[in-house]
């Protein structure tokens, strides 16, 4: 799936993934990687509102650079969905 790039330092991400019941899925993992330094940042997905249509990524405390954002969802035990974005902080 093609997704647009995002601009930070605070980026709002549209949740594009719905489950079979029509409810938005919460990601089971969100990670960012600085494309220059390779520093990895993980987002605490437990803090996300359940079944939300969007969420916010805050990079205001991170180095200004470009980051690769990967959002991973589990539709069921056998189906993994990953979305990849570039974030310009």
Biotite code that builds the C-alpha atoms (Angstrom):
import biotite.structure as struc

atoms = struc.array([
    struc.Atom([0.000, 0.000, 0.000], chain_id="A", res_id=1, res_name="UNK", atom_name="CA", element="C"),
    struc.Atom([1.355, 3.403, -0.912], chain_id="A", res_id=2, res_name="UNK", atom_name="CA", element="C"),
    struc.Atom([1.318, 5.915, 1.919], chain_id="A", res_id=3, res_name="UNK", atom_name="CA", element="C"),
    struc.Atom([2.357, 9.541, 1.970], chain_id="A", res_id=4, res_name="UNK", atom_name="CA", element="C"),
    struc.Atom([5.403, 10.915, 3.738], chain_id="A", res_id=5, res_name="UNK", atom_name="CA", element="C"),
    struc.Atom([4.953, 12.807, 7.000], chain_id="A", res_id=6, res_name="UNK", atom_name="CA", element="C"),
    struc.Atom([6.444, 15.992, 8.400], chain_id="A", res_id=7, res_name="UNK", atom_name="CA", element="C"),
    struc.Atom([7.403, 16.409, 12.071], chain_id="A", res_id=8, res_name="UNK", atom_name="CA", element="C"),
    struc.Atom([8.402, 17.107, 14.717], chain_id="A", res_id=9, res_name="UNK", atom_name="CA", element="C"),
    struc.Atom([4.842, 16.155, 15.701], chain_id="A", res_id=10, res_name="UNK", atom_name="CA", element="C"),
    struc.Atom([3.183, 14.071, 12.999], chain_id="A", res_id=11, res_name="UNK", atom_name="CA", element="C"),
    struc.Atom([-0.394, 12.840, 12.936], chain_id="A", res_id=12, res_name="UNK", atom_name="CA", element="C"),
    struc.Atom([-0.646, 9.403, 11.343], chain_id="A", res_id=13, res_name="UNK", atom_name="CA", element="C"),
    struc.Atom([-3.930, 8.235, 9.848], chain_id="A", res_id=14, res_name="UNK", atom_name="CA", element="C"),
    struc.Atom([-4.744, 4.684, 10.898], chain_id="A", res_id=15, res_name="UNK", atom_name="CA", element="C"),
    struc.Atom([-5.362, 2.931, 7.573], chain_id="A", res_id=16, res_name="UNK", atom_name="CA", element="C"),
    struc.Atom([-5.952, -0.602, 8.878], chain_id="A", res_id=17, res_name="UNK", atom_name="CA", element="C"),
    struc.Atom([-9.310, -2.043, 9.895], chain_id="A", res_id=18, res_name="UNK", atom_name="CA", element="C"),
    struc.Atom([-10.001, -5.509, 11.195], chain_id="A", res_id=19, res_name="UNK", atom_name="CA", element="C"),
    struc.Atom([-12.504, -7.968, 9.794], chain_id="A", res_id=20, res_name="UNK", atom_name="CA", element="C"),
    struc.Atom([-15.111, -6.485, 12.153], chain_id="A", res_id=21, res_name="UNK", atom_name="CA", element="C"),
    struc.Atom([-14.689, -3.018, 10.617], chain_id="A", res_id=22, res_name="UNK", atom_name="CA", element="C"),
    struc.Atom([-12.998, -1.546, 13.708], chain_id="A", res_id=23, res_name="UNK", atom_name="CA", element="C"),
    struc.Atom([-9.611, 0.147, 13.408], chain_id="A", res_id=24, res_name="UNK", atom_name="CA", element="C"),
    struc.Atom([-6.779, -2.094, 14.567], chain_id="A", res_id=25, res_name="UNK", atom_name="CA", element="C"),
    struc.Atom([-4.197, -0.844, 17.000], chain_id="A", res_id=26, res_name="UNK", atom_name="CA", element="C"),
    struc.Atom([-0.615, -1.428, 15.886], chain_id="A", res_id=27, res_name="UNK", atom_name="CA", element="C"),
    struc.Atom([1.235, -4.071, 17.861], chain_id="A", res_id=28, res_name="UNK", atom_name="CA", element="C"),
    struc.Atom([4.560, -2.364, 17.118], chain_id="A", res_id=29, res_name="UNK", atom_name="CA", element="C"),
    struc.Atom([5.705, 1.103, 15.973], chain_id="A", res_id=30, res_name="UNK", atom_name="CA", element="C"),
    struc.Atom([9.361, 1.831, 15.325], chain_id="A", res_id=31, res_name="UNK", atom_name="CA", element="C"),
    struc.Atom([11.362, 4.660, 13.817], chain_id="A", res_id=32, res_name="UNK", atom_name="CA", element="C"),
    struc.Atom([14.927, 4.694, 12.547], chain_id="A", res_id=33, res_name="UNK", atom_name="CA", element="C"),
    struc.Atom([17.032, 7.744, 11.799], chain_id="A", res_id=34, res_name="UNK", atom_name="CA", element="C"),
    struc.Atom([18.144, 7.190, 8.207], chain_id="A", res_id=35, res_name="UNK", atom_name="CA", element="C"),
    struc.Atom([21.533, 8.796, 8.823], chain_id="A", res_id=36, res_name="UNK", atom_name="CA", element="C"),
    struc.Atom([22.579, 7.557, 12.290], chain_id="A", res_id=37, res_name="UNK", atom_name="CA", element="C"),
    struc.Atom([20.460, 4.356, 12.323], chain_id="A", res_id=38, res_name="UNK", atom_name="CA", element="C"),
    struc.Atom([19.288, 5.195, 15.868], chain_id="A", res_id=39, res_name="UNK", atom_name="CA", element="C"),
    struc.Atom([16.092, 3.272, 16.606], chain_id="A", res_id=40, res_name="UNK", atom_name="CA", element="C"),
    struc.Atom([13.128, 4.644, 18.537], chain_id="A", res_id=41, res_name="UNK", atom_name="CA", element="C"),
    struc.Atom([10.163, 2.562, 19.671], chain_id="A", res_id=42, res_name="UNK", atom_name="CA", element="C"),
    struc.Atom([6.724, 3.959, 20.453], chain_id="A", res_id=43, res_name="UNK", atom_name="CA", element="C"),
    struc.Atom([4.795, 2.542, 23.419], chain_id="A", res_id=44, res_name="UNK", atom_name="CA", element="C"),
    struc.Atom([1.714, 1.176, 21.644], chain_id="A", res_id=45, res_name="UNK", atom_name="CA", element="C"),
    struc.Atom([0.006, 0.532, 24.996], chain_id="A", res_id=46, res_name="UNK", atom_name="CA", element="C"),
    struc.Atom([-0.574, 4.299, 25.254], chain_id="A", res_id=47, res_name="UNK", atom_name="CA", element="C"),
    struc.Atom([-2.640, 4.442, 22.053], chain_id="A", res_id=48, res_name="UNK", atom_name="CA", element="C"),
    struc.Atom([-6.400, 4.859, 22.308], chain_id="A", res_id=49, res_name="UNK", atom_name="CA", element="C"),
    struc.Atom([-8.081, 1.576, 21.286], chain_id="A", res_id=50, res_name="UNK", atom_name="CA", element="C"),
    struc.Atom([-9.601, 1.494, 17.782], chain_id="A", res_id=51, res_name="UNK", atom_name="CA", element="C"),
    struc.Atom([-8.615, 5.073, 16.964], chain_id="A", res_id=52, res_name="UNK", atom_name="CA", element="C"),
    struc.Atom([-8.597, 6.440, 13.412], chain_id="A", res_id=53, res_name="UNK", atom_name="CA", element="C"),
    struc.Atom([-5.348, 8.387, 13.955], chain_id="A", res_id=54, res_name="UNK", atom_name="CA", element="C"),
    struc.Atom([-2.461, 8.762, 16.384], chain_id="A", res_id=55, res_name="UNK", atom_name="CA", element="C"),
    struc.Atom([0.417, 11.161, 16.942], chain_id="A", res_id=56, res_name="UNK", atom_name="CA", element="C"),
    struc.Atom([4.181, 10.578, 16.782], chain_id="A", res_id=57, res_name="UNK", atom_name="CA", element="C"),
    struc.Atom([6.266, 13.157, 18.680], chain_id="A", res_id=58, res_name="UNK", atom_name="CA", element="C"),
    struc.Atom([9.871, 13.590, 17.493], chain_id="A", res_id=59, res_name="UNK", atom_name="CA", element="C"),
    struc.Atom([10.391, 16.997, 19.098], chain_id="A", res_id=60, res_name="UNK", atom_name="CA", element="C"),
    struc.Atom([13.086, 15.601, 21.411], chain_id="A", res_id=61, res_name="UNK", atom_name="CA", element="C"),
    struc.Atom([14.927, 13.833, 18.582], chain_id="A", res_id=62, res_name="UNK", atom_name="CA", element="C"),
    struc.Atom([17.577, 15.039, 16.144], chain_id="A", res_id=63, res_name="UNK", atom_name="CA", element="C"),
    struc.Atom([16.250, 16.885, 13.094], chain_id="A", res_id=64, res_name="UNK", atom_name="CA", element="C"),
    struc.Atom([16.655, 14.456, 10.236], chain_id="A", res_id=65, res_name="UNK", atom_name="CA", element="C"),
    struc.Atom([14.719, 11.960, 8.145], chain_id="A", res_id=66, res_name="UNK", atom_name="CA", element="C"),
    struc.Atom([13.270, 8.901, 9.864], chain_id="A", res_id=67, res_name="UNK", atom_name="CA", element="C"),
    struc.Atom([11.793, 5.689, 8.524], chain_id="A", res_id=68, res_name="UNK", atom_name="CA", element="C"),
    struc.Atom([8.574, 4.845, 10.373], chain_id="A", res_id=69, res_name="UNK", atom_name="CA", element="C"),
    struc.Atom([7.269, 1.267, 10.364], chain_id="A", res_id=70, res_name="UNK", atom_name="CA", element="C"),
    struc.Atom([3.851, 0.473, 11.796], chain_id="A", res_id=71, res_name="UNK", atom_name="CA", element="C"),
    struc.Atom([3.037, -3.224, 12.213], chain_id="A", res_id=72, res_name="UNK", atom_name="CA", element="C"),
    struc.Atom([-0.421, -4.724, 12.695], chain_id="A", res_id=73, res_name="UNK", atom_name="CA", element="C"),
    struc.Atom([-1.645, -8.278, 13.286], chain_id="A", res_id=74, res_name="UNK", atom_name="CA", element="C"),
    struc.Atom([-4.939, -8.972, 11.555], chain_id="A", res_id=75, res_name="UNK", atom_name="CA", element="C"),
    struc.Atom([-4.860, -12.502, 12.972], chain_id="A", res_id=76, res_name="UNK", atom_name="CA", element="C"),
    struc.Atom([-2.171, -15.020, 13.898], chain_id="A", res_id=77, res_name="UNK", atom_name="CA", element="C"),
    struc.Atom([-1.281, -15.642, 10.238], chain_id="A", res_id=78, res_name="UNK", atom_name="CA", element="C"),
    struc.Atom([-1.633, -12.164, 8.752], chain_id="A", res_id=79, res_name="UNK", atom_name="CA", element="C"),
    struc.Atom([0.866, -9.360, 9.385], chain_id="A", res_id=80, res_name="UNK", atom_name="CA", element="C"),
    struc.Atom([0.428, -5.894, 7.854], chain_id="A", res_id=81, res_name="UNK", atom_name="CA", element="C"),
    struc.Atom([3.277, -3.366, 7.813], chain_id="A", res_id=82, res_name="UNK", atom_name="CA", element="C"),
    struc.Atom([3.135, 0.235, 6.619], chain_id="A", res_id=83, res_name="UNK", atom_name="CA", element="C"),
    struc.Atom([6.330, 2.184, 5.976], chain_id="A", res_id=84, res_name="UNK", atom_name="CA", element="C"),
    struc.Atom([6.564, 5.978, 5.943], chain_id="A", res_id=85, res_name="UNK", atom_name="CA", element="C"),
    struc.Atom([9.344, 8.528, 5.768], chain_id="A", res_id=86, res_name="UNK", atom_name="CA", element="C"),
    struc.Atom([9.138, 11.304, 8.338], chain_id="A", res_id=87, res_name="UNK", atom_name="CA", element="C"),
    struc.Atom([10.998, 14.578, 7.820], chain_id="A", res_id=88, res_name="UNK", atom_name="CA", element="C"),
    struc.Atom([11.669, 15.938, 11.303], chain_id="A", res_id=89, res_name="UNK", atom_name="CA", element="C"),
])
